[in-house]
Amino acid sequence: MNYKDALKFYPDFPIEGVNFVDVIPFLQDKDLLRGAARDLGVLCSSPNVAAPEARGFLFATPMMALCPSIANIIPIRKKGKLPFAGDDLVKVEIVKEYGKDEVFFRQSDVAAGQLNGDTFEVTFFDDILATGGTAKGLAEAFERQKIVVAGKEYKVKITDFVFLVEITDLPGRELLEPIAPVKALIKVQEH
């Protein structure tokens, strides 16, 4: 299946000089979505997949439904979107293409996943790899965590980064590869 043909591009959106890559056509064709979700799931090396809103969720959920090796989705949300108790919520400051932002995940969502020895291995998934700021900030935050289950402490390790689309002429891959391998289903250039 040639996934690249399904993408749409919008020059100078949301700001001048940016060539926006639109992945919404994947959500409008069930065969295309099913194929992409299956192929993306195969790229994930961990049973736990961390996925930021909004489009990360839209692809990660069918990945889990279609790929038996994926057992847990760890949602990453914007401020005020995740209910939590006590100190479960982790705030992460990130640098995106258009400026700084903050997102959140719950330690309990990591703890709901599968362990590999003394480690929760996590694949980071998102729809687009551009500058890599979101993925890097979140990967570093995950790897600083100590997850407690039944009184025992476990570490978190990002095993790989998986993306639907990588914009190859932006520095995302170079930023992330020192942390873990980077995999993308589709590669495009911004210019």
N, C-alpha and C positions, 0 to 999 in steps of 0.2 A: 504494500500500500504506500503510495507517495503522499506522506503527510504534509510535506512542504506546500503542495498545491492548495491545501485547505486554508492556509494562513491568509489573512488580509493585512495590508499595510496602509497606514495613514500618516503621510508626511506632515511634519510640523505640529504634531499632537503629542502631549498636551501643551508643549511649548515649542517655539521655533527651533529648528535644528534636530528635533527628535523624530525618528521614523518609528511610529508606534506599531508594534506587532500584535495583531488581534487574534486571539485563540478561540473566540466565541464560536466560530463555525464548527469546532469540534463538539460543542454542546448542542448543536442543531441537527446533528446527524448521528443517530444511535449506532450505526455500524462503524463510523469513524471513531466515535468515542470509545466504543467497546474495543476496537483494535488498538487504539492508542493506550488505553488504560491497561490492557493486557501486556503490551510491549514495554510500557513504562514499569509495570510491576516486576517484570523479569529483570530489569536493570537494578532493582533495589536489592542490596545484599543483606539487609536487616529485616527482622520481623516487625520492628517498630518504625513507623514513618511519621516524621514531624512535618506538618504542612500548614503554612500560613494562609490566612484568609486573603482574598476571597477566592481567587481561582485555584489556589493550591488545594483547598477543600474539594472543589468540584471535580478534580481529577483523582485525588487520593482515595476518596470513598469508593468509586468503582474499581480502582486498583485492588483494594482490599477484597472486594466482592469477587473479583475474577482471579486473584492470585492466592492460592492457599498458603504461600510462604509469608504473606503479610497478615499479621495478627492484631495490630494495634495502630490506630491513628492518634497522634498527639496534636490536637488543634492549637494553633497559634493565632491569637485574636488581638484586636485593637482594644484600647482602654474601655472598660465598662461592659465588655461582652462576655466575660467568663465568670460565672458565679464561683465563689470560693469560700473556704472556711480557714480561719487561722492564718498561718504563714505559708499556705499552699501555693499561692500565686507568685510567679517570678516575673519581674519587670525587666525588659531588655531594651536598651536604647540602641537604635540602628541608624545607619547613614544610607539613605536611599538615593536613587538617581536625582531626585528633585529636592532633597533636603533631609533633615533629621526627623525621626519618628520614634515612637515607642510601641512595643507590642508585648504580649503576655502569654505565658503558658503555665499549666499547673503541674507541680511535681507529682500529684496523684495520677495524672494522665500518663506520665512516664512509668510510674509504679504499676499501672494496670497492664503493662506490656510483658514481653517475654525476656527473661534473663539468659545470658550466656556466661556461665560461671559467676563471677562477681561483678558483671558489667551489663548494663542495659545498652545494647548496640542500637543505634538509631540512624536511619537514612533520612537525610533532609531532602524534601521534595518541594519544588515550586514550578510554576508554569514557565517562567522566563528567567534566564540568567543574563543579566546585563553587566552592571558594575560589580555585583557580588556583595554589596554592603549588607543587605538583609541576611543573606545566608551566612556570611562570616560572623556577624554580630550574634546571631542565634546559635551557631555552632559553638562559639566560644562560651556563651552563656550555658548551654547544655553541658559542656564538658567541665564546667565549674561546679556542677550540682553533685550533691551527695543525696541519693534517694534512699529513704529508710523504709524497709518492709519487714514487718514482724520483728522490729528492734534491731535489725542488721542493716548496715550502711553499704550501699552499692554506688559505683561510679557510672557515668554515662560517657559513651564514646560515639562520636559521629564516624560512621564507617564509609559513607559516600554521600555525594551530592548528586541528585538526579533531577533533570529538568526536561520539560516538554521541548522547549526551544532555547538554544544558546545563541546569543548575538556575538559572533566570533571576533569582531573588531573592537569590542569593548573588553576591559581588563578583568572580567569576572573570574574566568578560569585561573588566571595567574594568581589572583588573590586567594582562591580556595584550595588549590592543589597542595599547598604546604600542610593543610589540615587533613584532607582525604581526597580520594579520586573523584573526578567530575565526569558525569555521563549525561549525554543529551540525545534525545530522539531525533531532533531536527536542529540543523545548524544554518544560520542565516547571517548576513552582514547588514549592519545598520545603514551603511552608505554604499 
